[in-house]
Every structure is written in C-alpha cells, then in structure tokens.
Amino acid sequence: MQFFLIVLAGFGAGFINALAGGGSFLTFPALLAAGLPAIDANATSTVALFPAQVATTYAYRDTLRQSLDDPRINGKLMAIISLVGGLAGALLLLATPESIFERSVPFLLGGATLVFAFGMVMPKNAEKQLLGPAGILIAQVLVSIYGGYFGGGIGILMLAALTLYGLRDIVLMNSLKMLLASLMNATATATFVLSGRVHWLEAIILSAGSIAGGFAGAHAGSRIPPLYVRLFVIVIGVVLSIHFYLKSA
C-alpha cells in the first residue's frame, strides 16, 4: 500500500509539474505517510524529482545560451550563486534537528502554498524596475538557500524576482529559472546522496512515476486548463498544512 501511494504521488507530481508545477506538494507528504523521517523524506523527494528537472532544463537548451549571455543580467554569476546556495541550504537542512524540522513542516508547506498562490496573481509586468543588479543577486542567494533546504515554490520566487528586476521575455525568464533551479538542486542532491539520508527504493519509484506522469501531463496539457491544476495544488497545500499543524500541535 505504501509503494502504491508513492507511485501515485510520483505520477501526480510529474503530471502537475508538466502543467503548472508544485509536484513536491505530493511527493514530500507521501514519503512522510510512508514512514520516512521528515528530513529523509525531503532529501528523497529532492533526489527523485531531480532527473525530470534536468530533462526539462535540457528542453530549454536552445535559449539557455541566450539567457546566460544576456547583457541585462549576470546569468553566469547567478548560476554560481545557485550552486553554492543549494549546497548551503542542503547542509542547513542536514544540520537541523529532526524534531525542529518536523515542527516546521506545516509552516514550510503553508509558506510554499502562499508562494504558489501568489504566482497566480503575480503581475507579469512591473511599472518600474524595483530590483537593481545587487538586489537580484541578493534575492537569488536567499532563493537558492531556501531551494536547497526545502524548495517549494522556488520557480515562482525566481520569476517574481526577475519581473521586479525588469525582465519581460518569458522565454528567457523560464529558461534561466529552470537552469538555476537545476543547479541549486544539483548540489543539494549531491549533498543528500553523500549524507546517506536518501531512501533509494522510494526515490526510484518516485522518479519512475514522475517521468510517466510528466508524459501524461504533456499529453493532456491541451485539454486541462492550468488554472484548475494550480487550484488543485493550492487546495492540497492548504489541507496538508492544516493536517501537519494539527498533528504537531
């Protein structure tokens, strides 16, 4: 029954990631329900979803060079920040006592749900540039550390920062977002693997399920409005946040 739950969560994560994002809202709680300690569940979820993230980044390969060479933003420095920040966040997670992280789960899920909901109403344009060159780099430092630590909603946070920085090219923004997210999760994944906190059977099952779900989501994308998927993710996030809060109270 536990493995069926993990397969279902992996499939669902791949499906909604292909349409709207937010797959970790399913995989992390599913691993907790399967009996994994909270830190192990977070590490295993990150590792399991990383291959699909790399594949998505590869799909943007034609625009990645343009993104990194764009004179309006220092993409190469942001890439380095993402690598280092992801490592710092992962080490911070591993240094966090299990009991403290368990009590933080409802707040992490709740915060990520708010960020995800914010993404639905986030202005696609800003009337003026609110972040300067230093501001966008500081924002990426914070997002990268958070990404290595937990990671829910990092894509939305990066798009918001890039919008406030004044970028408007959504193709450039999405390709840069996927690259930076993959880099921060690359160092986080390596850290979690070396730590021995990854449950490999569950990770492989999750990863296989997410790949299948991704293909299904891509196939169904023309028939299911992304708005419905986002609303579903938000409802799941709210329900799980309340559940874990009551459980830890």
Secondary structure per residue as TSV (DSSP state, phi and psi in degrees):
chain	resnum	aa	ss	phi	psi
A	1	M	-	360.0	-39.6
A	2	Q	H	-64.4	-42.9
A	3	F	H	-67.0	-36.1
A	4	F	H	-62.0	-41.2
A	5	L	H	-62.2	-41.3
A	6	I	H	-67.3	-42.8
A	7	V	H	-60.4	-45.0
A	8	L	H	-62.9	-42.0
A	9	A	H	-64.9	-41.2
A	10	G	H	-63.1	-44.6
A	11	F	H	-62.3	-46.3
A	12	G	H	-61.9	-39.7
A	13	A	H	-63.7	-45.4
A	14	G	H	-63.0	-38.1
A	15	F	H	-64.8	-51.1
A	16	I	H	-75.1	-26.8
A	17	N	H	-64.8	-34.7
A	18	A	H	-69.4	-23.2
A	19	L	H	-105.0	-39.5
A	20	A	T	-147.5	-14.9
A	21	G	-	90.2	171.4
A	22	G	-	99.3	19.9
A	23	G	T	-62.4	-29.9
A	24	S	H	-67.6	-16.2
A	25	F	H	-64.4	-21.1
A	26	L	H	-99.7	-42.4
A	27	T	H	-71.0	-43.5
A	28	F	H	-62.6	-51.1
A	29	P	H	-63.0	-33.7
A	30	A	H	-64.0	-39.9
A	31	L	H	-68.9	-35.6
A	32	L	H	-62.9	-43.4
A	33	A	H	-65.1	-27.1
A	34	A	T	-79.2	-3.3
A	35	G	T	102.0	5.2
A	36	L	-	-75.6	142.3
A	37	P	-	-58.4	154.0
A	38	A	H	-58.4	-45.5
A	39	I	H	-66.8	-41.2
A	40	D	H	-62.7	-39.5
A	41	A	H	-64.0	-42.1
A	42	N	H	-65.9	-43.7
A	43	A	H	-64.6	-43.9
A	44	T	H	-65.3	-40.0
A	45	S	H	-62.9	-43.4
A	46	T	H	-61.0	-47.1
A	47	V	H	-65.0	-41.1
A	48	A	H	-65.9	-36.9
A	49	L	H	-88.4	-9.1
A	50	F	H	-62.7	-44.3
A	51	P	H	-57.4	-41.6
A	52	A	H	-65.3	-33.7
A	53	Q	H	-66.6	-41.2
A	54	V	H	-63.5	-41.4
A	55	A	H	-62.4	-39.5
A	56	T	H	-65.9	-41.0
A	57	T	H	-61.4	-40.2
A	58	Y	H	-61.7	-33.5
A	59	A	H	-64.2	-22.8
A	60	Y	T	-94.3	13.2
A	61	R	H	-59.2	-30.6
A	62	D	H	-69.5	-25.1
A	63	T	H	-105.7	-5.4
A	64	L	H	-65.3	-42.5
A	65	R	H	-62.0	-41.6
A	66	Q	H	-61.6	-39.7
A	67	S	H	-65.3	-44.4
A	68	L	H	-70.7	-27.9
A	69	D	H	-94.6	-1.0
A	70	D	-	-63.4	125.2
A	71	P	T	-69.1	-15.2
A	72	R	T	-75.2	-17.9
A	73	I	S	-147.5	143.9
A	74	N	-	-87.1	78.6
A	75	G	H	-63.3	-35.1
A	76	K	H	-68.2	-39.3
A	77	L	H	-67.8	-37.7
A	78	M	H	-65.3	-32.6
A	79	A	H	-65.4	-43.0
A	80	I	H	-64.0	-43.2
A	81	I	H	-58.9	-40.5
A	82	S	H	-64.5	-41.0
A	83	L	H	-62.3	-48.4
A	84	V	H	-70.4	-42.3
A	85	G	H	-64.6	-40.4
A	86	G	H	-61.2	-40.5
A	87	L	H	-63.7	-45.2
A	88	A	H	-62.0	-42.3
A	89	G	H	-64.8	-40.7
A	90	A	H	-65.7	-42.0
A	91	L	H	-65.3	-36.8
A	92	L	H	-63.5	-40.9
A	93	L	H	-61.6	-46.9
A	94	L	H	-66.3	-25.6
A	95	A	H	-85.0	-10.4
A	96	T	S	-78.1	127.5
A	97	P	-	-57.3	140.9
A	98	E	H	-54.6	-41.9
A	99	S	H	-64.5	-38.2
A	100	I	H	-69.5	-41.4
A	101	F	H	-65.1	-39.1
A	102	E	H	-61.2	-40.0
A	103	R	H	-71.6	-21.0
A	104	S	H	-84.0	-16.8
A	105	V	H	-52.9	-50.9
A	106	P	H	-62.0	-31.9
A	107	F	H	-76.9	-35.3
A	108	L	H	-66.0	-45.1
A	109	L	H	-64.9	-42.2
A	110	G	H	-63.4	-43.5
A	111	G	H	-63.8	-42.1
A	112	A	H	-64.9	-35.3
A	113	T	H	-65.2	-41.3
A	114	L	H	-63.2	-41.2
A	115	V	H	-63.1	-43.1
A	116	F	H	-63.1	-42.3
A	117	A	H	-65.0	-38.3
A	118	F	H	-59.2	-33.9
A	119	G	H	-62.4	-24.2
A	120	M	H	-75.3	-26.4
A	121	V	H	-114.8	2.9
A	122	M	-	-60.3	129.3
A	123	P	-	-62.4	132.5
A	124	K	S	-76.3	-15.1
A	125	N	S	-137.2	149.3
A	126	A	-	-113.9	138.5
A	127	E	S	-62.5	-30.0
A	128	K	S	-146.5	162.0
A	129	Q	-	-74.5	114.7
A	130	L	-	-96.9	-17.2
A	131	L	-	-117.8	132.3
A	132	G	-	-92.1	-174.9
A	133	P	H	-56.5	-40.3
A	134	A	H	-71.6	-37.9
A	135	G	H	-63.2	-41.3
A	136	I	H	-68.2	-33.0
A	137	L	H	-71.7	-40.9
A	138	I	H	-63.3	-41.9
A	139	A	H	-60.1	-40.5
A	140	Q	H	-69.2	-33.4
A	141	V	H	-59.2	-48.6
A	142	L	H	-65.9	-43.6
A	143	V	H	-64.7	-38.9
A	144	S	H	-66.8	-41.6
A	145	I	H	-64.8	-44.6
A	146	Y	H	-61.7	-39.2
A	147	G	H	-61.8	-42.1
A	148	G	H	-70.5	-27.6
A	149	Y	H	-81.3	-46.5
A	150	F	T	-138.5	-59.5
A	151	G	-	98.7	-8.6
A	152	G	T	-66.0	122.7
A	153	G	T	84.6	13.0
A	154	I	H	-64.4	-35.0
A	155	G	H	-62.6	-42.7
A	156	I	H	-66.2	-41.1
A	157	L	H	-61.4	-41.3
A	158	M	H	-69.0	-40.8
A	159	L	H	-63.0	-39.2
A	160	A	H	-62.5	-44.9
A	161	A	H	-63.9	-41.9
A	162	L	H	-65.8	-35.4
A	163	T	H	-65.5	-44.9
A	164	L	H	-66.9	-23.3
A	165	Y	H	-76.0	-17.6
A	166	G	T	110.4	3.8
A	167	L	-	-76.2	148.4
A	168	R	-	-128.0	-18.0
A	169	D	-	-76.5	102.6
A	170	I	H	-66.4	-30.6
A	171	V	H	-66.2	-47.0
A	172	L	H	-60.9	-44.2
A	173	M	H	-64.0	-42.8
A	174	N	H	-68.6	-41.0
A	175	S	H	-66.2	-41.4
A	176	L	H	-66.2	-41.0
A	177	K	H	-59.4	-45.7
A	178	M	H	-66.2	-40.4
A	179	L	H	-63.0	-48.3
A	180	L	H	-64.9	-39.4
A	181	A	H	-64.7	-40.2
A	182	S	H	-65.4	-38.5
A	183	L	H	-68.3	-43.9
A	184	M	H	-66.5	-33.9
A	185	N	H	-79.2	-20.2
A	186	A	H	-64.8	-48.7
A	187	T	H	-71.3	-33.4
A	188	A	H	-65.6	-43.3
A	189	T	H	-61.9	-45.9
A	190	A	H	-60.3	-40.8
A	191	T	H	-64.3	-44.5
A	192	F	H	-66.7	-38.2
A	193	V	H	-63.1	-45.9
A	194	L	H	-68.7	-24.4
A	195	S	H	-75.2	-18.6
A	196	G	T	78.6	12.9
A	197	R	-	-91.5	-0.6
A	198	V	-	-87.1	130.7
A	199	H	-	-94.1	103.3
A	200	W	H	-68.8	-37.0
A	201	L	H	-61.6	-47.0
A	202	E	H	-64.7	-38.4
A	203	A	H	-64.1	-43.0
A	204	I	H	-65.8	-41.9
A	205	I	H	-63.5	-44.5
A	206	L	H	-61.4	-45.1
A	207	S	H	-63.8	-44.3
A	208	A	H	-62.8	-42.7
A	209	G	H	-63.4	-39.1
A	210	S	H	-68.8	-34.7
A	211	I	H	-65.3	-45.5
A	212	A	H	-62.3	-42.3
A	213	G	H	-65.1	-35.5
A	214	G	H	-63.1	-42.5
A	215	F	H	-64.2	-42.1
A	216	A	H	-65.0	-40.6
A	217	G	H	-64.9	-41.0
A	218	A	H	-63.4	-37.5
A	219	H	H	-70.6	-34.9
A	220	A	H	-90.7	-3.0
A	221	G	T	-58.1	-32.4
A	222	S	T	-78.0	-10.7
A	223	R	T	-111.9	-15.9
A	224	I	S	-114.4	115.6
A	225	P	-	-60.7	131.6
A	226	P	H	-56.5	-28.3
A	227	L	H	-58.7	-41.8
A	228	Y	H	-64.5	-38.8
A	229	V	H	-66.7	-41.9
A	230	R	H	-63.6	-41.6
A	231	L	H	-63.6	-38.6
A	232	F	H	-62.4	-44.4
A	233	V	H	-62.5	-41.6
A	234	I	H	-64.7	-43.0
A	235	V	H	-61.2	-45.2
A	236	I	H	-59.7	-44.0
A	237	G	H	-62.3	-42.2
A	238	V	H	-65.9	-46.8
A	239	V	H	-61.0	-45.1
A	240	L	H	-68.7	-37.3
A	241	S	H	-61.4	-45.6
A	242	I	H	-64.5	-42.2
A	243	H	H	-59.2	-49.9
A	244	F	H	-71.4	-29.3
A	245	Y	H	-66.0	-46.6
A	246	L	H	-65.2	-34.6
A	247	K	H	-68.8	-34.2
A	248	S	H	-90.8	-9.3
A	249	A	-	-71.4	360.0
